[in-house]
Every structure is written in structure tokens, then in C-alpha cells.
Amino acid sequence: MIRIEQLNKKFKKLEALNGINAVFNNGEVVALIGPNGSGKTTLIKSLLGLVRPDSGIIEVNGMPVSNEPGYRSQIGYMPQIGRYPDNMKVGQLFRMMEDIRPCQHGKPDTELLDAFQLTSIFEKPMRTLSGGTRQKVSAALAFYFDPAILVLDEPTAGLDPLSAELLKRKILQEKKKNKLILITSHILSDLDDLITHILYIQEGQLQFLKSLQELRKQTGEEKISRIIAYLMQKYSGEQNEKSNLAISNDGSIIIK
């Protein structure tokens, strides 16, 4: 569904992406993993058309993203930090989005809208919402138009445990519909039971894109956090691993 070939991007002297090649297919849930500054955000923004690569190709269903912005109608995007007009009410935001973007199957997907009880705050201006509630709005919008591709950037950040579980359950439901889902997350324990593949990027270079099954066999580990710890040591060396990993209170590994 998405093909990336020899993608390169520099910001002055910083080589954000260096010869990235990847293919993502229907039914896959791919975790985009890497330390801060590794190029994950640049890769996502290039896919969304928010950053113009210096060279290379990105195709969505065979359509080069550089030529036709219409491909974006196939993508639902949940940013890490949603930015919306302060004075716009929540209900106005959803109605505005309905006016400018058609639903893929004619009817909006309101499951998260209902699960998060967002209709009860439709009259509240966006500026009055907490960070967690803004995250709920962003999540509901990402799924609202029933897109074939979902790009979720730190989706559980700022969510309370119940809301995070509701969102993860929704992701699993969309996975069963054979959708392509790309997820970035620093808290690797959030990805257990969700993902099928891991893409690991470091200093703008793709280190690997492999299935979770293959990585479990390669590393002898079951949990994603332990798999990534093993592979970070392999690709970064012991000292770099120590500088990029932290252990949370529950024992899971967090990429800094």
C-alpha cells in the first residue's frame, strides 16, 4: 500500500533521512521506533506531504505523493500534539472536517467519539480542553473518516489508562479490517499485542524493517521492549544503548 524508495532529506547539515527504502502492506501494524532525532517525524511528515524530500519516491497505492494531494483522503492522522483554533468549539471542529473531507464509506466512524463521550463537550471551545481531552479529539478525528491507512504519533501520550485501553482496542479492531497502521511510541509496552512489524531508524538510516515473528525468533525475546533493547545494543553499541534507554517503574523499557 505504501512504497518508499531511496528517500533523502537534509535540514542544512543535518541528514534527517538517508536512503530510506520500505514497503508497508495492508493488514500490517508497523511500529516506527528510534531515538529522538532519528528521523521518525521527518519520515511521517514526508508521507503526509508536510515535508518535501530532497529526493526519492513515496507512493500510496501506486500514486506518487508528490503529484496528487488527493491520496491524503486515504490517511487518518493523529498527531502527538493536536493544534486547533482556540475559539472553535469541539462540535464545530467535527462539522468543519465533515464539510471538507468525505467519509470513505459515506458514514462517519463515531465509535471513539462515543467511547470518549466527546459529544457531551461539543459546546466547549478547544482552548478550554485539557491535554488529555485534546488527545481524545485527535484520536476520534483520525478514525472518523474510516481511512484505509492510519498514522498514529504517540497515540496514548496524555491519555488516562481507561482511554488508552479504549484506543488500543479500536486499533485492534481496525487491524482486523486489513488496514495499514503506522504507530510511533516511546513507551514500548503500549505496543504489545498491537503490532505485526517493527521499523527501526537511527540517525536517518533504516536499520531494519522486520516482522515481529521474525524478530522474536532472532532475539529469543517475547516482549517488544526487550526485543528493541537487544537490537539497540546490536546497532548502537552498549554505551549508546545506555544513553537511549530508561527503565520505567513497571519494568518496561522506554526509548528516550
C-alpha positions in Angstrom: 0.0 0.0 0.0 2.9 2.4 0.7 6.2 2.2 -1.1 9.2 4.3 -0.1 12.3 4.3 -2.3 15.7 6.0 -1.7 14.1 8.8 0.4 16.6 11.5 1.4 16.1 14.8 3.3 18.5 17.3 4.8 17.9 20.2 7.0 21.0 22.3 6.4 23.8 20.0 7.6 21.5 17.6 9.4 20.8 14.4 7.3 17.3 13.6 8.6 16.7 10.8 6.1 19.4 8.9 4.3 18.3 6.4 1.5 15.2 5.1 3.2 13.6 2.1 1.4 10.5 0.5 2.9 7.2 -1.2 1.9 4.1 -1.3 4.1 1.2 -3.5 3.2 -2.5 -3.9 4.1 -3.2 -5.6 7.4 0.2 -4.6 8.9 0.6 -2.6 12.2 4.1 -1.2 12.0 5.9 0.4 15.0 8.3 3.2 13.9 11.0 3.0 16.5 14.1 5.1 17.1 15.8 7.6 19.5 14.8 11.2 19.4 16.2 12.9 16.3 16.4 9.6 14.4 14.2 10.7 11.6 10.8 9.2 12.5 8.9 12.5 12.5 10.5 13.6 9.2 9.5 10.2 7.6 5.9 10.6 8.8 5.7 14.3 7.6 7.1 13.3 4.3 4.4 10.6 3.9 1.8 13.2 4.9 3.1 15.8 2.4 4.1 18.2 5.2 7.8 17.9 4.4 9.2 17.8 0.8 12.0 15.2 0.5 15.2 16.3 -1.4 15.0 13.1 -3.4 13.3 9.7 -3.6 9.8 8.3 -4.1 6.8 7.8 -1.8 3.8 6.0 -3.4 0.4 5.3 -1.8 -1.5 2.7 -3.7 0.8 3.4 -6.7 0.2 7.1 -6.6 3.3 9.3 -6.1 2.5 11.7 -3.2 4.4 14.5 -4.8 2.0 14.8 -7.7 -1.5 14.4 -6.3 -2.6 15.6 -2.8 -5.8 13.5 -3.1 -4.0 10.5 -1.7 -4.4 12.1 1.8 -8.1 11.2 1.8 -6.9 7.6 2.4 -5.0 8.5 5.6 -6.1 9.3 9.1 -3.5 11.1 11.1 -3.3 11.5 14.9 -0.5 14.0 15.8 1.4 13.8 19.1 0.2 17.3 19.9 -3.0 18.4 18.2 -3.2 22.1 17.4 -6.7 23.6 16.8 -8.2 27.1 16.6 -8.6 28.2 20.3 -12.1 29.7 19.9 -13.5 26.8 17.8 -15.9 24.6 19.7 -15.4 20.8 19.6 -18.6 20.2 17.7 -17.7 22.9 15.2 -14.4 21.2 14.6 -16.0 17.9 13.7 -18.7 19.6 11.5 -15.9 21.6 9.7 -14.0 18.4 9.0 -17.1 16.7 7.6 -17.6 19.6 5.2 -14.1 19.5 3.8 -13.4 15.7 3.8 -15.7 13.0 2.6 -16.1 9.7 4.6 -14.6 6.7 2.8 -17.9 4.7 3.2 -20.4 7.5 3.5 -20.9 7.4 7.2 -18.5 8.7 9.9 -17.0 6.2 12.4 -18.2 7.6 15.7 -17.1 4.8 17.9 -14.3 6.7 19.6 -16.4 9.9 19.6 -19.0 7.9 21.7 -16.5 6.0 23.8 -14.7 9.2 24.9 -18.1 10.9 25.4 -17.0 13.8 23.3 -20.5 14.8 22.2 -21.1 16.0 25.8 -18.4 18.7 25.3 -19.4 19.8 21.8 -20.1 23.3 23.0 -16.7 23.7 24.7 -14.1 25.8 23.0 -10.9 23.9 22.2 -8.8 26.3 24.4 -10.6 25.1 27.5 -9.7 21.4 27.0 -7.0 19.6 28.9 -4.1 18.0 27.0 -5.7 14.5 27.5 -9.0 15.6 26.1 -7.3 17.2 23.1 -5.7 13.8 22.6 -9.1 12.2 22.6 -10.3 14.7 20.0 -7.3 13.9 17.8 -7.9 10.2 18.1 -11.6 10.4 17.3 -10.8 12.6 14.2 -8.1 10.2 13.0 -10.6 7.3 12.8 -13.7 9.4 12.0 -13.5 9.1 8.2 -12.8 5.4 8.2 -9.5 5.7 6.3 -7.6 2.7 4.9 -4.3 4.0 6.4 -3.8 5.3 10.0 -0.7 7.2 11.2 -0.7 7.5 14.9 2.1 9.5 16.6 2.4 8.7 20.3 -1.3 7.9 20.4 -1.5 7.0 24.1 0.5 10.0 25.3 -1.5 12.0 27.8 -4.4 9.6 28.0 -5.7 8.1 31.2 -5.4 4.3 31.5 -9.0 3.6 30.5 -8.9 5.9 27.5 -5.6 4.3 26.4 -7.2 0.9 26.6 -10.2 2.0 24.6 -7.9 3.4 21.9 -5.8 0.2 21.8 -9.0 -1.8 21.4 -10.0 0.4 18.5 -6.6 -0.1 16.8 -7.0 -3.9 17.1 -10.5 -3.6 15.5 -9.1 -1.6 12.6 -6.2 -4.1 12.2 -8.8 -6.9 11.7 -10.3 -4.9 8.9 -7.0 -5.3 7.0 -6.0 -1.6 7.4 -2.4 -0.4 7.4 -1.5 1.3 10.7 1.8 3.1 11.5 2.5 3.9 15.1 5.3 5.7 16.8 5.6 5.3 20.6 8.4 5.8 23.1 6.6 3.6 25.6 7.2 0.2 24.0 4.9 -1.7 26.4 2.0 0.1 24.8 2.7 -1.8 21.6 2.5 -5.3 22.9 -0.4 -7.3 21.2 -0.8 -4.5 18.6 2.0 -4.6 16.1 3.0 -7.0 13.4 6.2 -5.3 12.2 8.9 -3.1 13.6 10.8 -0.4 11.6 13.9 0.8 13.4 15.5 4.0 12.2 18.6 5.7 13.7 20.4 8.9 12.6 18.3 9.0 9.4 19.2 5.4 8.3 16.9 2.5 8.2 18.4 -0.3 10.3 15.7 -2.9 9.7 12.1 -3.5 8.9 11.1 -6.9 10.0 8.0 -8.9 11.2 7.6 -9.3 15.0 7.6 -13.0 14.5 11.0 -12.9 12.8 12.4 -10.6 15.5 11.2 -12.8 18.3 12.9 -15.7 16.6 16.1 -13.7 16.0 16.4 -12.3 19.6 14.8 -15.0 21.7 12.6 -12.4 23.4 8.8 -12.1 23.5 8.2 -8.6 24.8 8.7 -5.7 22.3 10.7 -3.7 24.9 13.2 -6.5 25.3 13.5 -7.1 21.6 14.3 -3.4 21.0 16.8 -3.3 23.9 18.6 -6.3 22.3 18.6 -4.7 18.9 19.6 -1.3 20.1 22.7 -2.9 21.6 23.4 -4.6 18.3 23.0 -1.5 16.2 24.2 1.2 18.6 26.7 -0.4 20.8 26.5 -0.8 24.6 27.2 2.8 25.5 24.7 4.3 23.1 22.1 1.8 24.3 22.6 3.0 27.9 22.1 6.6 26.8 18.9 6.0 24.9 17.1 3.6 27.3 15.4 4.0 30.6 13.5 1.6 32.8 10.1 2.7 34.0 8.5 1.8 37.3 6.7 -1.2 35.8 9.9 -2.6 34.4 9.2 -1.7 30.8 11.9 -0.1 28.6 11.4 3.5 27.4 13.3 4.9 24.5 14.5 8.5 25.3 
